[in-house]
Amino acid sequence: MRRQSWATVRDLVLALGAIALVTAGFGRLELTNPTIVALTYLLVVLLAAALSVLWVAIVSSVVAVLLLNYFFMPPVRTFTIADPENWVALLVLLVVSLVASNLSSSVRARAREAIARRDELSRLFDLSRDILLTTESENAHLYLARSIARRFELDYVAICLPGRGEWRVHEAGARSLVLAQSDLDTVLGAAQGTLEFDARERVYGGHRVARSTDGTEVGLIPLRLGGRAIGLLASAGRSIEPGTLDALAGVAAIAVERVQFLEERKTAELDRQSNELKSALLASLGHDLRTPLTAIRLAASNLQGGWLSEEERRAQSDLVLTEVERLSRLFQNILDMARIETNAVTAEREWVVPAEIVDAAATQVQHALRGHRLEVSVEHDRAVQVDPRVTSSALAHLIENAAQYSPQGSTIRVDAAATSEGLSIMVRDQGPGIAEADIPHLFERFYRGREARRHSAGAGMGLAITRGLLAAEGGRVWAENRPEGGAQFSIAVPGTVRQEAFQPGDGP
């Protein structure tokens, strides 16, 4: 406001200066034709009316008429007018100046109003875009209040939503105000009545002005969806037209409803995923339990018979032990998956060499490596600080996966090294590779590609467990196809590397 006042004073000084220059110029030229002078004065007044406010043009008109009378109408240098026709000329100049100034001011006011409406429409569009870009329901109401305060340059904005016995107020802006809940209850109660529309102001009824605890006036506008008020929009700061405020409240109401839809969609998605998880788990367990239990039952029946030789008994016993080990592995996978889902996996870092990680992982999956050659290339002279239990379990799943999808007698190669960034492990197999469509989904829970379902049984938990275990210590895993054939799975676990040789019994 102060800046606008100084600009108006500047315009008045410039207009009066222009009139003074015209007066001095015509006086030096000894031009005594009042008509030419009056038209020149009128031009200056019209420019002042076009470039400034109305009262600047009015003051300029009065000063121009007085100077025309004093310097250019006989008798000169007096305010006396001898000829009645000169009175008419002065009056016409004053009236034309005032009418032209008023018209110019009206045109400028309408232009400013059009620009303001354009700006408000642009602000509403930007706000709508902010709302559409909001995809998370958490803190969405606070984000909405901040967007309104930023887009409309308001000192205070609050989205007020009624709750059970109290209001949920989401505030934003440079100021922090406290609104009385009784005022909010009164305004919302009044908005629940008959919906009225003011055609002149282009607003619906229900707008109220309340005062915060420090006396600041705060506008309260109902948030309506159709004819139903679902909350209030509180605003304080610069003045906004009632029609724009009503449109703003409508957009905010749609945003609030959208937040509710996002929450409901998230809940429905979680329910769907939970149902899919249960169905997949039951189907996988039913299949994976039935096969080893059937084998154990047949082997136990054979062992009860007296017709088996000693070598055949040992073979049946080995079968029972293998299937029991497979069952134990399955139950361990279920426990690991449950721990990952509940974020119960914690990393306890220790100094280990990569060879120890690989040895521990190979020991865990000895049953899967039967019929395969395991080729290992590891470092022994540098130690890395990782969780050996979590890392070896994750690697065991990768080795087991490689053995499961590789032909009998093939070689599985494991390369492990302590790099400057931590522990790096690669597992290569000689299997058929991974279908390109399956690579993005390999590490999802219970996902098994078409080739995997065709060639082997399983619950599809191993790779998902690998990713979850590594994530607990900040690591990652990815898969790719080798140019010479087969698949390659890589592990990267960040950790501190110790350059000197690792000695057993060294502490961290």
C-alpha positions in Angstrom: 0.0 0.0 0.0 2.8 2.5 0.8 4.5 1.7 -2.5 1.2 2.4 -4.3 0.8 5.7 -2.5 4.3 6.8 -3.5 3.6 5.9 -7.1 0.4 8.0 -7.1 2.2 11.0 -5.7 4.9 10.5 -8.3 2.2 10.5 -11.1 0.6 13.7 -9.7 4.0 15.5 -9.6 4.7 14.3 -13.2 1.3 15.5 -14.4 1.6 18.9 -12.7 5.1 19.2 -14.1 3.9 18.5 -17.6 1.2 21.2 -17.3 3.8 23.6 -16.0 6.0 22.9 -18.9 3.2 23.4 -21.4 2.3 26.7 -19.7 5.9 27.9 -19.8 6.5 26.8 -23.4 3.4 28.5 -24.7 4.2 31.6 -22.7 7.7 31.8 -24.2 6.3 31.3 -27.7 3.8 34.1 -26.9 1.0 31.8 -28.1 -2.3 33.4 -27.1 -4.8 31.1 -28.8 -6.8 29.6 -25.8 -8.1 26.8 -28.0 -4.7 25.4 -28.8 -3.6 25.7 -25.1 -6.8 24.1 -23.9 -6.4 21.1 -26.2 -2.8 20.7 -25.1 -3.9 20.8 -21.5 -6.6 18.2 -22.3 -4.0 15.9 -23.8 -1.9 16.0 -20.6 -5.0 15.3 -18.5 -6.0 12.4 -20.6 -2.5 10.9 -20.3 -2.6 11.3 -16.6 -6.0 9.6 -16.5 -4.8 6.7 -18.6 -1.6 6.2 -16.6 -2.7 6.9 -13.0 -5.7 7.0 -10.7 -8.8 9.1 -11.1 -8.1 11.8 -8.5 -4.7 12.6 -10.1 -6.6 13.4 -13.4 -9.1 15.5 -11.5 -6.4 17.5 -9.8 -4.6 17.9 -13.1 -7.9 19.1 -14.7 -8.6 21.8 -12.1 -5.0 23.1 -12.2 -5.1 23.2 -16.0 -8.4 25.1 -16.0 -7.0 27.7 -13.5 -3.7 28.1 -15.5 -5.7 28.5 -18.7 -7.8 31.2 -17.1 -4.9 33.0 -15.5 -2.3 33.0 -18.4 -4.3 32.7 -21.6 -7.8 34.2 -21.3 -8.3 38.0 -21.2 -7.8 39.8 -19.0 -4.5 37.9 -18.7 -2.8 37.3 -15.3 -6.1 37.6 -13.4 -8.8 35.1 -12.6 -11.4 37.5 -14.0 -13.2 36.5 -17.2 -14.6 39.3 -19.2 -16.1 37.4 -22.1 -19.0 35.0 -21.2 -17.9 32.8 -24.0 -14.6 32.1 -22.1 -16.7 30.8 -19.2 -18.3 28.3 -21.5 -14.8 27.3 -22.8 -13.4 26.8 -19.3 -16.5 24.8 -18.3 -16.3 22.7 -21.4 -12.6 22.0 -20.8 -13.3 21.0 -17.2 -16.3 18.8 -18.0 -14.5 17.1 -20.9 -11.4 16.5 -18.7 -13.4 15.0 -15.9 -15.6 12.8 -18.2 -12.6 11.6 -20.1 -10.7 11.0 -16.9 -13.6 9.0 -15.4 -13.9 6.9 -18.6 -10.2 6.2 -18.7 -10.2 5.3 -15.0 -13.1 3.0 -15.5 -11.4 1.3 -18.4 -8.2 0.9 -16.3 -10.2 -0.5 -13.3 -11.9 -3.0 -15.6 -8.5 -4.0 -17.0 -7.1 -4.4 -13.5 -10.2 -6.5 -12.6 -9.7 -8.7 -15.7 -6.0 -9.2 -14.8 -6.9 -10.0 -11.2 -9.5 -12.6 -12.4 -7.0 -14.0 -14.8 -4.4 -14.3 -12.0 -7.0 -15.9 -9.6 -7.9 -18.4 -12.3 -4.3 -19.2 -12.9 -3.8 -19.7 -9.1 -6.8 -22.0 -9.0 -5.4 -24.0 -12.0 -2.0 -24.3 -10.3 -3.7 -25.4 -7.1 -5.7 -28.0 -8.9 -2.4 -29.3 -10.5 -0.8 -29.5 -7.0 -3.8 -31.5 -5.8 -3.6 -33.9 -8.8 0.1 -34.5 -8.2 -0.7 -35.6 -4.6 -0.6 -39.4 -4.5 -0.1 -40.0 -0.8 -2.8 -39.6 1.7 -0.5 -39.1 4.6 -0.1 -35.4 5.5 -2.2 -34.5 2.4 -4.4 -32.0 4.2 -1.3 -30.2 5.5 0.1 -30.2 1.9 -3.2 -28.8 0.7 -3.1 -25.9 3.2 0.5 -25.1 2.3 -0.4 -25.1 -1.4 -3.3 -22.7 -0.9 -1.2 -20.3 1.2 1.7 -20.4 -1.3 -0.5 -20.0 -4.5 -2.7 -17.3 -3.1 0.0 -15.5 -1.0 -2.1 -15.7 2.2 -0.6 -15.2 5.7 -2.7 -17.9 7.3 -4.6 -20.9 5.8 -6.3 -23.7 7.7 -8.3 -26.8 6.6 -10.7 -27.4 9.4 -12.4 -30.8 9.5 -14.8 -31.9 12.2 -14.0 -35.0 14.2 -15.4 -36.8 17.1 -15.7 -34.1 19.7 -13.0 -31.9 18.3 -11.7 -30.3 15.2 -8.8 -31.4 13.1 -7.1 -28.2 12.0 -4.3 -28.3 9.4 -2.5 -24.9 9.4 -0.1 -23.3 7.0 1.3 -19.8 6.3 3.6 -17.3 7.9 1.3 -16.7 10.9 0.0 -19.1 13.5 -3.5 -18.3 14.8 -5.8 -20.0 17.2 -9.5 -20.3 16.3 -12.3 -20.9 18.8 -14.0 -24.2 18.3 -17.3 -22.6 19.1 -16.9 -20.3 16.1 -16.1 -23.3 13.9 -19.2 -25.2 15.2 -21.4 -22.2 14.6 -20.3 -21.6 11.0 -20.5 -25.3 10.1 -23.9 -25.6 11.7 -25.2 -22.6 9.7 -23.8 -24.1 6.5 -25.8 -27.3 7.0 -29.0 -25.4 6.3 -30.6 -24.5 3.0 -28.0 -23.8 0.3 -28.4 -20.2 -1.1 -26.6 -18.6 -4.0 -25.9 -14.9 -4.4 -26.0 -14.1 -8.1 -24.5 -10.6 -7.7 -21.5 -11.8 -5.7 -21.4 -15.2 -7.4 -21.0 -17.0 -4.1 -23.0 -19.5 -2.0 -24.1 -18.5 1.4 -22.3 -19.4 4.6 -19.3 -17.0 4.5 -18.5 -15.7 7.9 -15.7 -13.6 9.6 -14.4 -14.7 13.0 -11.6 -13.5 15.2 -8.7 -15.4 16.5 -7.5 -15.2 20.1 -5.2 -12.3 19.2 -8.0 -10.3 17.4 -7.1 -11.1 13.8 -10.0 -11.3 11.4 -10.2 -14.7 9.8 -12.6 -15.6 6.9 -14.4 -18.9 7.3 -15.8 -20.5 4.1 -17.7 -23.8 4.1 -16.1 -26.7 2.2 -19.0 -28.1 0.2 -19.4 -31.3 -1.8 -22.6 -30.7 -3.6 -24.9 -29.3 -1.0 -23.1 -31.0 2.0 -20.6 -29.0 4.1 -17.7 -31.3 5.1 -15.5 -28.7 6.8 -14.3 -25.1 6.7 -11.5 -23.2 5.0 -10.0 -20.5 7.2 -7.9 -17.7 5.6 -6.3 -14.4 6.7 -4.1 -12.0 4.9 -4.7 -10.2 1.5 -8.2 -9.6 0.3 -9.7 -12.1 -2.1 -13.0 -11.7 -3.9 -15.9 -13.7 -2.4 -16.4 -15.5 -5.7 -12.8 -16.6 -5.8 -12.9 -17.7 -2.2 -16.0 -19.8 -3.0 -14.3 -21.4 -5.9 -11.2 -22.0 -3.8 -13.3 -23.7 -1.1 -14.8 -25.9 -3.8 -11.4 -27.0 -5.0 -10.3 -27.6 -1.5 -13.4 -29.7 -0.8 -12.7 -31.9 -3.8 -9.1 -32.3 -2.6 -10.3 -33.4 0.9 -12.6 -35.9 -0.7 -9.8 -37.1 -2.9 -7.6 -37.7 0.1 -10.3 -39.9 1.6 -10.5 -41.8 -1.7 -6.8 -42.3 -1.7 -6.9 -43.7 1.9 -9.8 -46.1 0.9 -7.9 -47.2 -2.2 -4.7 -47.8 -0.1 -6.7 -49.9 2.4 -8.4 -51.8 -0.4 -5.0 -52.4 -2.0 -3.5 -53.7 1.3 -6.5 -56.0 1.7 -6.1 -57.3 -1.8 -2.3 -57.9 -1.3 -3.0 -59.6 2.0 -5.5 -61.9 0.3 -3.2 -62.6 -2.5 -0.4 -63.3 0.0 -2.5 -65.7 1.9 -3.7 -67.5 -1.2 -0.2 -67.8 -2.6 1.2 -68.9 0.7 -1.4 -71.6 1.2 -1.1 -72.8 -2.4 2.7 -72.9 -2.1 2.8 -74.6 1.2 0.2 -77.1 0.2 2.3 -78.1 -2.8 5.8 -77.9 -1.2 4.6 -79.8 1.9 2.8 -82.6 0.1 5.8 -83.7 -2.0 8.4 -84.2 0.9 5.7 -85.7 3.2 4.7 -88.2 0.6 8.4 -89.1 0.0 9.0 -89.5 3.8 5.9 -91.6 4.2 6.9 -94.0 1.4 10.5 -94.2 2.7 9.2 -95.0 6.2 7.0 -97.7 4.9 9.9 -99.2 3.0 12.1 -99.2 6.0 9.5 -101.2 7.9 9.8 -104.0 5.4 12.4 -106.7 5.8 13.1 -107.2 2.1 15.5 -104.2 1.8 19.2 -104.7 1.7 21.6 -102.6 3.8 22.5 -100.4 0.9 18.8 -99.8 0.1 18.0 -99.0 3.7 20.8 -96.4 3.7 19.3 -94.9 0.5 15.9 -94.7 2.0 17.3 -93.1 5.2 19.2 -90.6 3.1 15.9 -89.8 1.3 14.2 -89.2 4.6 17.0 -86.9 5.8 17.0 -85.0 2.5 13.2 -84.4 2.6 13.3 -83.4 6.3 16.1 -81.0 5.5 13.9 -79.6 2.7 11.0 -79.2 5.1 13.3 -77.4 7.6 14.4 -75.1 4.9 10.8 -74.3 3.9 9.8 -73.5 7.5 13.0 -71.3 7.9 11.9 -69.5 4.7 8.5 -68.9 6.2 10.0 -67.5 9.4 12.4 -65.3 7.4 9.6 -63.9 5.3 7.6 -63.2 8.4 10.5 -61.4 10.0 11.1 -59.3 6.9 7.4 -58.4 6.7 7.4 -57.2 10.3 10.8 -55.4 9.9 12.3 -57.7 12.6 15.6 -58.3 10.8 18.4 -56.4 12.4 22.0 -56.3 11.2 24.9 -57.0 13.6 28.1 -56.2 11.8 31.3 -58.1 12.4 34.7 -58.3 10.7 34.7 -61.3 8.4 36.6 -62.3 5.2 34.5 -63.0 2.1 35.5 -66.7 2.2 33.7 -67.2 5.5 30.5 -65.8 4.0 30.7 -68.2 1.0 31.6 -71.2 3.2 28.6 -70.6 5.5 26.2 -70.2 2.6 27.4 -73.4 0.9 27.0 -75.3 4.1 23.4 -74.2 4.4 22.4 -75.6 1.0 24.5 -78.8 0.7 21.4 -80.7 -0.3 20.8 -78.4 -3.3 24.4 -78.7 -4.5 24.3 -82.5 -4.9 24.9 -83.2 -8.6 26.6 -79.8 -9.2 30.1 -78.5 -9.0 30.7 -75.4 -6.9 33.6 -73.3 -8.1 34.6 -70.5 -5.6 36.9 -67.5 -6.1 37.2 -65.4 -2.9 39.6 -63.1 -1.2 41.3 -64.1 2.1 43.5 -61.2 2.8 41.0 -58.4 3.4 38.1 -58.2 5.9 34.9 -56.4 5.6 32.4 -55.3 8.3 29.0 -56.8 7.5 26.5 -59.1 9.2 27.8 -62.6 8.4 24.5 -64.3 9.4 22.3 -62.2 7.2 24.7 -62.0 4.3 25.4 -65.7 4.2 21.6 -66.5 4.4 21.0 -64.2 1.5 23.8 -65.8 -0.5 22.5 -69.3 0.3 19.2 -68.5 -1.4 21.1 -67.4 -4.5 23.2 -70.5 -4.6 20.1 -72.7 -4.1 18.3 -70.9 -6.8 21.2 -71.4 -9.2 21.4 -75.1 -8.5 17.6 -75.4 -8.9 17.6 -74.0 -12.4 20.9 -75.4 -13.7 21.2 -78.9 -15.3 22.7 -81.7 -13.4 26.5 -81.8 -13.5 26.8 -78.1 -14.4 29.1 -75.7 -12.6 28.0 -72.9 -10.3 30.6 -70.2 -9.8 30.8 -67.8 -6.8 33.1 -64.8 -6.9 33.4 -62.7 -3.7 35.7 -59.8 -2.9 36.0 -56.9 -0.4 36.1 -53.7 -2.5 36.4 -50.1 -1.5 32.7 -49.8 -1.2 32.1 -53.0 0.8 31.3 -56.7 0.0 30.7 -57.7 -3.6 29.5 -61.2 -4.6 28.5 -62.7 -7.9 26.8 -66.1 -8.5 26.9 -67.5 -12.0 25.1 -70.6 -13.3 24.9 -72.5 -16.6 21.1 -72.6 -16.8 18.7 -71.3 -19.5 18.9 -67.7 -18.2 16.1 -65.4 -17.2 13.2 -64.3 -19.5 13.3 -60.5 -20.1 9.7 -60.2 -18.9 10.6 -61.9 -15.6 13.6 -59.8 -14.6 11.6 -56.8 -13.2 9.6 -59.2 -11.0 12.2 -61.7 -9.9 12.5 -60.4 -6.3 8.7 -60.1 -5.6 7.1 -62.3 -3.1 5.9 -65.7 -4.5 6.7 -64.6 -8.0 7.7 -67.5 -10.3 8.2 -67.0 -14.0 6.7 -69.3 -16.7 9.9 -71.3 -17.1 10.4 -71.6 -13.4 6.9 -73.1 -13.0 7.6 -75.5 -15.8 11.0 -76.8 -14.7 10.9 -76.9 -10.8 8.7 -76.6 -7.8 8.9 -74.0 -5.1 7.1 -71.2 -3.3 8.9 -68.3 -4.9 10.1 -67.0 -1.6 13.9 -67.4 -1.9 14.7 -64.3 -4.0 12.3 -62.1 -2.1 13.9 -63.2 1.2 17.3 -62.4 -0.3 16.3 -58.9 -1.1 14.7 -58.4 2.3 17.7 -59.7 4.2 20.1 -57.5 2.3 17.9 -54.5 2.7 18.2 -54.9 6.5 21.9 -54.1 6.2 21.7 -51.5 3.4 22.6 -54.0 0.6 21.0 -54.7 -2.7 20.8 -57.6 -5.2 20.1 -57.7 -8.9 20.0 -60.2 -11.8 21.0 -60.2 -15.4 21.7 -62.7 -18.2 25.3 -63.5 -19.2 26.3 -63.1 -22.8 27.7 -66.6 -22.9 24.5 -68.1 -21.4 23.1 -68.6 -18.0 22.1 -66.1 -15.3 24.2 -63.9 -13.0 23.0 -62.7 -9.6 25.1 -59.9 -7.9 25.1 -58.8 -4.3 26.5 -55.5 -3.0 26.7 -54.8 0.7 28.2 -51.5 1.9 30.7 -51.8 4.7 34.1 -50.7 6.0 37.0 -52.7 4.5 40.1 -53.4 6.6 43.3 -53.5 4.4 45.5 -55.6 6.7 45.1 -59.4 6.8 42.3 -60.7 8.9 43.4 -62.8 11.9 40.9 -65.0 13.8 39.9 -63.5 17.0 40.3 -59.9 15.9 37.7 -57.6 17.2 35.9 -54.8 15.4 
